[in-house]
Amino acid sequence: MMKKLFKFQESDCAVSPVVGVMLMLVVTIIIAAVVSGFAGGLIDSGSQKTPTLSMDVSIKNSGTCHGSGFYALVTGVSEPINTSDLKLITSWTTTVKKNTYITSSNGEATGVGCILGLNIGTVYHGGAEVLPGVSNTMTKLTYTDGGGVAPFGSGTGVEGTVPANKHANYEETAYFGNYILDIGTVMAAEPIGECHNTYSMVGGYHVRNNMGDIAISPKAGGYGQTTGFPPSSTTFLYQYKDDNNAFVYKVYTGEETTPAGIIADGGQVDNIQAVLGCGWENLRSGDTVNVKIVYIPSGKTIFNKDVVVSA
């Protein structure tokens, strides 16, 4: 009987290492699962849930304000996203094709903002960072007279309406940082001179000449400015025009390269410059602009796409 008891005790001692190994294996699996969850974003630091976003984005440069712009249509969200929680970043590379601007006397002068002094063909890296509630556009007698935050919102999730013409401002509810992204929301930023009414013209703002016909003010200023009255009018493609104190757009020829810096330096920035950055007019059909949206609370990128520019 003592012999049998001895054998039982010997077998019982052999169980302990097996159980220990199994427990260690279970603990290892649990730790690996937790680490994997953090690495894969399944468990957000600080329990911050990051939303998802999908958009159709287009960037156009037709050579004039008419038909040019940045447009983003929200096609899907995991939940409505307040733009106060977002940061928009654009970046691109192209070559300098225009480094002159049109003066008030319709002559050409060297320099358009940050590409001042660069030779034709110089490789240039551009882009901008848009922060919610931080003014990045400033022009006179336009959508953003006195300042604004582009891109401006319209449609779903945005209170207020799009201005009927360029002499009316976007409401503050349409400033980036003040509206919500939901399916159907549109974000837009256009060059100075673009109008939303039936009298939309290729540059500047429309006036009536002494015959009562719609014409373009020669001193209006703007992108792709058309000067003079038909049939002798001239359109300066891909160029901005000095306004000669007409208070529509004053070409900035200083050394600052960011929208905020240009405004602080006393210059003017139109809506598309605010989103694409100074020198954007050198983009052409086929160039690529990277558009990224970061969800600030978690620091995660929720939209990242290379958008091909069209004419």
C-alpha positions in Angstrom: 0.0 0.0 0.0 2.9 2.3 0.7 4.2 1.5 -2.7 1.0 2.5 -4.3 0.9 5.8 -2.4 4.4 6.6 -3.4 3.5 6.1 -7.1 0.4 8.4 -6.7 2.6 11.1 -5.1 5.1 10.8 -8.0 2.3 11.2 -10.6 0.8 14.2 -8.8 4.0 16.1 -8.8 4.2 15.8 -12.6 0.9 17.7 -13.1 2.2 21.1 -11.8 4.7 21.9 -14.7 2.0 21.2 -17.3 -0.5 23.5 -15.6 2.1 26.2 -15.3 3.0 26.0 -19.0 -0.7 26.2 -20.0 -1.3 29.3 -17.8 1.8 31.0 -19.3 0.5 30.2 -22.8 -2.9 31.7 -22.0 -1.4 34.9 -20.5 0.9 35.2 -23.6 -2.1 34.9 -25.9 -4.1 37.6 -24.0 -1.1 40.0 -24.0 -0.6 39.4 -27.8 -4.3 40.1 -28.5 -4.2 43.4 -26.5 -1.0 44.6 -28.2 -2.5 43.7 -31.6 -5.6 45.6 -30.8 -3.6 48.8 -30.1 -1.4 48.3 -33.1 -4.4 47.8 -35.4 -6.3 50.8 -34.0 -9.0 48.5 -32.5 -8.4 50.1 -29.2 -7.9 53.9 -29.5 -5.7 55.6 -27.0 -7.8 57.5 -24.5 -10.9 55.6 -25.7 -11.1 58.1 -28.6 -13.1 56.6 -31.4 -11.9 57.7 -34.9 -14.6 58.2 -37.5 -14.3 57.1 -41.1 -14.7 59.4 -44.1 -15.0 59.0 -47.9 -15.2 61.9 -50.4 -15.2 62.6 -54.1 -12.6 65.4 -54.6 -11.9 67.4 -57.7 -9.4 70.2 -58.4 -9.7 72.2 -61.5 -7.6 74.9 -63.1 -9.2 76.2 -66.3 -6.9 79.2 -66.6 -9.6 81.7 -65.3 -11.7 81.9 -62.2 -14.6 80.5 -64.1 -14.5 76.7 -63.8 -11.5 76.6 -61.5 -11.7 75.4 -57.9 -11.4 72.8 -55.2 -14.5 70.7 -54.6 -15.1 67.8 -52.1 -18.4 65.9 -51.9 -18.9 63.7 -48.8 -20.1 60.3 -50.0 -19.8 58.4 -46.7 -19.2 58.8 -43.0 -19.4 56.4 -40.0 -21.0 59.3 -38.1 -21.4 63.0 -38.7 -18.0 64.7 -38.2 -17.7 68.3 -36.9 -15.0 70.2 -38.9 -13.8 71.7 -35.7 -12.2 68.3 -35.1 -10.5 68.2 -38.5 -7.3 69.5 -40.2 -7.0 69.6 -44.0 -3.6 69.3 -45.6 -2.8 69.7 -49.3 0.6 69.2 -50.9 1.8 69.1 -54.5 4.9 69.5 -56.8 5.0 71.1 -60.2 7.2 73.4 -62.2 6.9 77.2 -62.4 5.1 78.2 -65.6 3.9 81.7 -64.8 5.9 84.1 -62.6 4.3 87.3 -63.7 1.1 89.1 -62.9 -0.9 91.7 -64.8 -0.7 95.2 -63.5 -3.6 97.8 -63.5 -2.2 99.2 -66.8 -2.5 95.6 -68.3 1.3 95.2 -68.4 3.2 92.2 -67.0 5.3 92.5 -63.9 7.5 89.8 -62.3 6.3 87.9 -59.3 3.2 86.3 -58.0 3.5 85.8 -54.3 5.8 83.0 -53.3 7.1 82.2 -56.7 8.6 85.7 -57.0 11.9 85.6 -58.8 11.8 81.9 -59.6 12.8 80.9 -63.2 10.4 79.2 -65.5 10.8 75.5 -65.1 11.9 75.6 -61.5 10.5 72.7 -59.5 8.2 74.1 -56.8 6.6 72.3 -53.8 3.3 73.8 -52.7 0.4 73.2 -50.5 -1.4 74.5 -47.4 -2.6 73.5 -44.0 -6.2 74.4 -43.0 -7.0 74.6 -39.3 -10.6 74.9 -38.0 -11.5 78.5 -37.1 -8.2 80.0 -38.2 -8.8 82.6 -40.9 -6.9 81.8 -44.1 -8.6 84.0 -46.7 -8.9 87.7 -47.1 -10.1 89.8 -50.1 -12.2 92.9 -50.7 -15.7 92.9 -52.0 -15.7 89.1 -52.3 -17.1 86.1 -50.4 -14.5 86.7 -47.7 -14.5 90.4 -47.2 -12.9 90.8 -43.8 -11.7 87.2 -43.6 -13.0 83.7 -43.6 -12.0 80.0 -43.3 -12.0 78.1 -46.6 -13.0 75.5 -47.8 -16.6 76.7 -47.3 -19.4 74.3 -46.7 -22.8 74.0 -48.2 -25.6 71.4 -48.2 -26.1 68.8 -45.6 -24.7 69.7 -42.2 -24.3 73.4 -43.0 -26.5 76.2 -41.8 -27.0 79.1 -44.2 -26.8 79.4 -47.9 -24.2 79.8 -50.7 -24.0 83.5 -51.7 -26.0 84.4 -54.7 -23.2 86.6 -56.1 -19.6 87.5 -55.3 -20.6 90.7 -53.5 -22.2 88.7 -50.7 -20.2 86.8 -48.0 -20.4 83.3 -46.9 -22.1 83.1 -43.5 -19.8 82.2 -40.6 -21.7 78.9 -40.2 -20.1 77.9 -43.5 -16.6 78.5 -42.4 -14.4 75.4 -42.0 -14.6 74.5 -38.3 -18.2 75.6 -38.0 -20.1 73.0 -40.0 -20.5 69.2 -39.9 -19.5 66.7 -42.6 -22.3 64.3 -43.4 -23.3 62.5 -46.6 -24.1 65.2 -49.1 -21.9 68.0 -47.6 -19.9 69.9 -50.2 -16.7 71.8 -49.4 -15.6 74.3 -51.9 -12.9 76.9 -52.5 -12.8 79.0 -55.7 -10.5 81.7 -57.1 -11.5 85.4 -56.8 -14.0 86.5 -59.4 -16.1 83.4 -59.5 -19.8 84.1 -59.3 -22.7 81.8 -58.6 -25.3 83.8 -60.4 -26.4 83.8 -64.1 -24.0 86.7 -64.9 -20.9 84.6 -64.0 -18.0 85.9 -66.0 -14.4 84.7 -66.7 -12.7 87.3 -64.4 -13.3 90.2 -62.1 -16.8 91.2 -61.5 -19.5 92.1 -64.0 -20.7 95.7 -64.6 -23.0 97.2 -67.1 -21.5 99.5 -69.7 -23.2 102.6 -71.1 -25.1 100.4 -73.6 -26.6 98.3 -70.8 -24.6 95.2 -71.7 -22.8 93.0 -69.2 -19.1 93.7 -69.3 -16.0 93.3 -67.2 -14.6 96.1 -65.1 -11.0 96.7 -66.4 -9.9 97.4 -62.8 -11.7 94.5 -61.1 -8.7 92.4 -60.5 -8.6 88.6 -60.0 -7.5 85.3 -61.4 -7.7 84.9 -65.2 -8.7 88.5 -65.4 -10.5 89.8 -68.5 -10.0 93.4 -69.3 -11.8 95.8 -71.6 -15.1 95.5 -73.2 -16.1 93.1 -76.0 -15.2 92.6 -78.7 -11.7 94.0 -77.8 -11.5 92.3 -74.4 -8.5 90.3 -73.4 -8.3 87.4 -71.0 -5.0 86.7 -69.2 -5.0 83.0 -68.7 -3.5 81.6 -65.5 -2.6 85.0 -64.1 -3.8 87.3 -61.3 -4.4 91.0 -62.0 -3.4 93.9 -59.8 -6.6 95.8 -58.8 -5.1 99.3 -58.5 -7.1 100.0 -55.4 -10.4 98.7 -56.8 -10.6 96.7 -53.6 -11.3 93.3 -55.1 -7.9 91.7 -55.2 -4.4 93.0 -54.7 -1.6 90.7 -55.9 0.7 89.8 -53.1 4.4 90.0 -54.1 6.0 89.7 -50.6 8.1 86.9 -49.2 5.5 85.1 -47.1 4.5 81.7 -48.4 1.5 80.6 -46.2 -2.0 82.1 -46.3 -1.8 83.2 -42.6 1.6 84.8 -43.2 0.4 86.6 -46.3 -2.6 88.0 -44.5 -0.5 89.0 -41.5 1.8 90.8 -43.9 -1.1 92.9 -45.3 -1.6 90.8 -48.4 -4.8 89.3 -49.8 -5.5 85.6 -50.2 -8.4 84.2 -52.2 -10.3 81.0 -51.3 -8.4 78.6 -53.5 -5.0 79.9 -52.4 -6.1 79.3 -48.9 -6.7 75.6 -49.6 -4.0 74.8 -52.2 -1.4 77.3 -51.2 0.4 80.2 -52.9 1.5 79.4 -56.5 -1.4 77.0 -57.1 -2.0 78.7 -60.5 1.0 76.8 -61.8 -0.8 73.5 -61.5 -2.0 72.1 -64.8 -4.1 69.3 -66.0 -2.4 66.0 -65.1 -0.6 67.3 -62.0 -1.3 65.6 -58.7 -2.4 67.1 -55.4 -2.4 65.0 -52.2 -5.4 65.8 -50.1 -5.3 64.6 -46.5 -7.8 65.1 -43.6 -6.6 64.4 -40.1 -9.0 63.8 -37.1 -7.4 66.0 -34.5 -8.6 64.2 -31.3 -6.9 61.0 -32.2 -4.3 62.4 -34.6 -5.3 59.8 -37.2 -5.6 60.4 -41.0 -9.2 59.6 -42.0 -8.9 60.7 -45.7 -5.8 60.5 -47.9 -6.0 60.7 -51.7 -3.9 61.8 -54.7 -6.2 64.0 -56.8 -5.4 64.6 -60.5 -5.9 68.2 -61.6 -8.2 68.7 -64.5 -8.6 71.7 -66.8 
